[in-house]
Every structure is written in structure tokens, then in C-alpha cells.
Amino acid sequence: MFGIERLQAIRELIKEKKTVEVTYLSKELNVSEVTIRRDLDKLEKEGLVAKTYGGAILIEDGVIGTER
């Protein structure tokens, strides 16, 4: 899986689940936890997620973890 495909897969998973853990993403996408952390760094810079200890939370409408 290429980096762009992996980032898209992470985007889809976090939009569906609202929160994700690094270990879950690592196993699901068959890459190292270090790779997932780097990917989450990129998504955090995009403003899509807020990194947490061990994972990330979806940012919706500029607010972390809102319920709809």
C-alpha cells in the first residue's frame, strides 16, 4: 500500500469511528506504529485529527470529538 492510499484509508477509518488507536491502525493497515504516527502527524497538520496518547480523535467543524 502506498502512502497516499494509506492516508486515505486512515481518513476513512477515523471519519467512521471518530477515534482510532495507533495499534489498531498498525494492525489493520499492516505497517509499523512509527509509520502510523507519522501519518497521524500529517493528518494533524491538515486539521483533520487531534493526536492523543496512543491515537487520534476526529476534528469536526473545528471542534474535537463532537457528536452529531
N, C-alpha and C positions, 0 to 999 in steps of 0.2 A: 504494500500500500504506500502510495506517495504521500508526502507531507500535506499537500493540498487536499487530497482525499481524506486523510486522517483528520485534519482540522474541520472539514465539513461534517464528518461523522461525529466528532465531538460536539459541534454546534447543534446538530440534530438531537443527540442524546441529552444535552443539557436543557434544550428547549422543551423536551418531552418530560424529563424528570425534575427539572428546576434545581436540583443539586446533584453533584457527582463526586465520587471519590477517586483519587489517583489510582489506587489499587484496582478498582473496578474497571476504569478505562484502560489501564495497562493490560489486564487480562482479556478484556473484550476486544481490544484492537491489536493484541499480540505484539506490543512494543514495551520498552523499558519504562519504568516510572520516571526516570530522568527525562525521557523524550516527552512524556505526558506533561510534566511540569513545564518544560519549555513551550509546549503547545498552549498550555493554560496561560503562560506569560503573554504570548501573542494575543490570545483572546481577551485578556485583561486590558491590554493596550488598545484593543478595538472597542472596549467599553461593553463587551457582551457579558463578561463574568467578573465577579469579585473572588479572588483567591482566598481560601480559608485554610486552616490547618488540615492538611490531608485531602484537599479537594477544592471545589469551587461552587459558587452559587450564581444562578442566573440573575442578571440585572434587567428588569423590565421597566420601561418608561422612566429610566433614571433612578429607580428605587431597587434596592437589593431585596430579593425574595418576596415580592408581592404576590398575593393570591388573586386570582381572577374568578 
